[in-house]
Amino acid sequence: MTQQDKKEVGIKKQRNYAYYIAKLWLKGKKVMSKQAKTLTSEDLHKVLSFIAKNKHSARNRAILLTTYLAGLRVGETASLRYSDVLDDSGIVKSEILLTAEQTKGKHARTVFISERLQKELTHYIKQYPVKNNSCKLFYTQKRIKEGFNANTLTQHLHYIYKRAGLSQCSSHSGRRSFITNLASKGVSVRVLASLAGHKSISTTQAYIDVNDDMKRKAVELI
């Protein structure tokens, strides 16, 4: 093989390698772009109506609204215990402290609970009163004390959305909806990042699903 032939072979290998890397990058980008769907008011009504007609309705409603109204990750929601949510008087707290072990980033953070979610959780706990503060807030039939873990709750929420007839929804839909809804009301991205427990505002920005209503409100500001 001549020096020129070797050079051409080398160039061909480089092109094949570049094509391979580009293909991997595009594949990864495509996967990353498949974000969970944000819930419209109609979607929320539809899934809550489905929940109301099926078993464990109080529990499932409380779980879904915890992700939707507080923006908790599914793992954080699964980790909640009665002691996290109730104060010494048995009242639902307005602020829940998540320990480093409960969060994805291994950094403790405070979750602010709206009056609406406080009422929802109070209603749920009245139906399933605390027997032991160390018990998980959201029970399962097989593991009443330990309840859901991140994996089983992810599957459970996916099942609920699917059975309710909502496609492209996942356990992340409530959290994305929480961030997007607040963004549409003009809450700054720095506040959103803090509420979501994100270190970087760029992470938070990726969660915001821009829609036509947000764009209409934006142009009216001019």
C-alpha positions in Angstrom: 0.0 0.0 0.0 1.4 3.3 -1.0 1.7 6.3 1.3 -1.3 8.0 -0.6 -3.4 4.8 -0.2 -2.7 4.8 3.6 -3.6 8.5 3.8 -6.9 7.9 2.0 -7.7 5.0 4.3 -7.0 7.1 7.3 -9.3 9.9 6.0 -12.0 7.3 5.4 -11.7 6.0 9.0 -11.9 9.5 10.4 -15.0 10.2 8.4 -16.6 7.0 9.5 -15.7 7.8 13.1 -17.1 11.3 12.8 -20.3 9.9 11.3 -20.6 7.4 14.2 -20.1 10.1 16.8 -22.6 12.4 15.1 -25.2 9.5 15.0 -24.7 8.9 18.7 -25.1 12.6 19.5 -28.3 12.9 17.5 -29.7 9.7 19.1 -28.9 11.1 22.6 -30.4 14.5 21.7 -33.6 12.8 20.5 -33.9 10.9 23.7 -33.3 14.0 25.8 -36.0 15.9 23.8 -38.7 13.4 24.9 -39.7 15.2 28.0 -42.8 14.4 30.0 -45.9 16.2 29.0 -47.0 19.2 31.1 -50.6 18.9 32.2 -53.3 21.3 31.0 -56.2 22.1 33.3 -58.3 19.7 31.2 -55.6 17.0 31.6 -55.6 17.5 35.4 -59.4 17.2 35.6 -59.3 14.1 33.5 -56.8 12.2 35.5 -58.3 13.3 38.9 -61.7 12.1 37.6 -60.2 8.8 36.7 -58.6 8.5 40.1 -61.9 9.3 41.9 -63.6 6.4 40.2 -61.0 3.8 41.2 -59.5 2.1 44.3 -57.2 4.1 46.6 -58.6 7.3 45.3 -57.6 9.5 48.3 -54.0 8.2 48.2 -53.6 8.5 44.5 -55.1 12.0 44.4 -52.7 13.1 47.2 -49.7 11.6 45.5 -50.4 13.3 42.1 -51.2 16.7 43.6 -48.1 16.6 45.7 -46.1 16.4 42.5 -48.3 19.0 40.7 -48.7 21.6 43.5 -45.3 21.3 45.2 -43.1 20.2 42.3 -41.6 17.3 44.2 -39.6 14.7 42.4 -41.1 11.2 42.4 -38.4 9.9 44.7 -38.9 12.8 47.1 -42.7 12.1 47.1 -42.1 8.4 47.8 -39.7 9.2 50.6 -42.2 11.3 52.6 -43.1 10.1 56.1 -45.8 11.3 58.4 -43.1 12.9 60.5 -41.9 15.0 57.5 -45.4 16.3 56.8 -47.0 16.8 60.3 -46.0 19.1 63.1 -46.1 18.2 66.8 -49.8 19.0 66.9 -50.6 16.7 64.0 -51.2 19.7 61.6 -49.9 19.6 58.0 -46.8 21.8 57.8 -46.5 24.8 55.4 -42.8 24.0 55.0 -41.4 20.5 54.7 -37.6 20.0 55.2 -36.2 17.3 52.9 -33.0 15.7 54.2 -30.0 15.1 51.9 -31.0 11.5 51.7 -34.4 12.3 50.4 -33.3 14.5 47.5 -31.8 13.7 44.1 -28.8 16.1 44.5 -28.1 14.9 48.1 -28.6 18.5 49.4 -31.3 19.2 52.0 -33.9 21.7 50.9 -37.2 23.2 52.1 -40.4 22.5 50.2 -43.1 25.1 50.5 -46.6 23.7 50.8 -49.5 25.8 49.5 -52.8 26.1 51.4 -54.4 24.1 48.7 -52.0 21.2 49.1 -52.2 21.5 52.9 -56.0 20.9 52.6 -55.5 18.0 50.2 -53.0 16.3 52.5 -55.1 17.0 55.6 -58.1 15.3 53.9 -56.0 12.3 53.0 -54.5 11.9 56.5 -58.0 12.1 58.0 -58.8 9.0 56.0 -55.5 7.3 56.8 -54.6 8.6 60.3 -51.0 8.3 61.5 -50.3 5.2 63.5 -46.6 5.6 63.6 -44.8 8.8 62.6 -42.0 6.8 61.0 -44.4 5.2 58.5 -44.3 6.3 54.9 -47.0 8.8 54.1 -48.1 7.0 51.0 -48.8 3.3 51.7 -48.9 0.3 49.4 -51.0 -2.8 50.1 -47.9 -5.0 50.2 -45.7 -2.6 52.2 -47.9 -0.5 54.4 -45.2 0.8 56.6 -42.5 1.3 54.0 -44.8 2.3 51.2 -43.6 3.2 47.7 -40.0 3.6 46.6 -39.0 5.8 43.7 -39.2 3.0 41.2 -42.6 1.6 42.2 -44.1 5.1 42.4 -42.7 6.0 38.9 -44.5 2.9 37.5 -47.6 3.6 39.5 -48.0 7.2 38.2 -47.3 6.0 34.6 -50.1 3.4 35.0 -52.5 6.1 36.3 -51.9 8.5 33.4 -52.1 5.7 30.9 -55.3 4.4 32.3 -56.7 7.9 32.4 -56.1 8.2 28.6 -53.2 10.7 28.8 -50.3 9.9 26.5 -46.7 11.1 26.9 -47.3 11.7 30.6 -45.0 10.3 33.3 -44.1 10.7 36.9 -42.3 13.9 35.9 -45.4 15.5 34.4 -46.6 17.0 37.7 -43.2 18.5 38.4 -42.9 20.0 34.9 -46.4 21.4 35.2 -45.6 23.0 38.6 -42.6 24.8 37.1 -44.3 25.8 33.8 -47.4 27.1 35.6 -45.4 29.3 37.9 -43.3 30.5 34.9 -46.4 31.5 33.1 -47.5 33.6 36.1 -44.2 35.6 35.9 -42.2 33.9 38.7 -38.5 34.5 38.0 -36.4 31.6 37.0 -34.1 32.0 40.0 -37.1 31.5 42.3 -38.3 28.6 40.3 -34.8 27.0 40.5 -34.9 27.3 44.3 -38.4 25.9 44.6 -37.4 23.0 42.3 -34.2 22.3 44.1 -32.0 22.9 41.0 -28.5 24.2 41.4 -28.5 25.7 37.9 -31.2 27.9 36.3 -30.4 26.3 32.9 -31.8 23.0 34.3 -35.0 24.8 35.4 -35.3 26.5 32.0 -35.3 23.1 30.3 -38.4 22.2 32.4 -40.4 25.2 31.2 -42.8 24.2 28.4 -43.6 27.4 26.4 -47.1 27.5 25.2 -49.4 29.8 23.2 -51.0 31.3 26.3 -47.6 32.3 27.7 -46.7 33.9 24.3 -50.0 35.8 24.2 -49.5 37.2 27.7 -45.9 38.2 26.7 -46.9 40.3 23.8 -49.6 42.1 25.8 -46.8 43.4 28.0 -45.4 45.6 25.2 
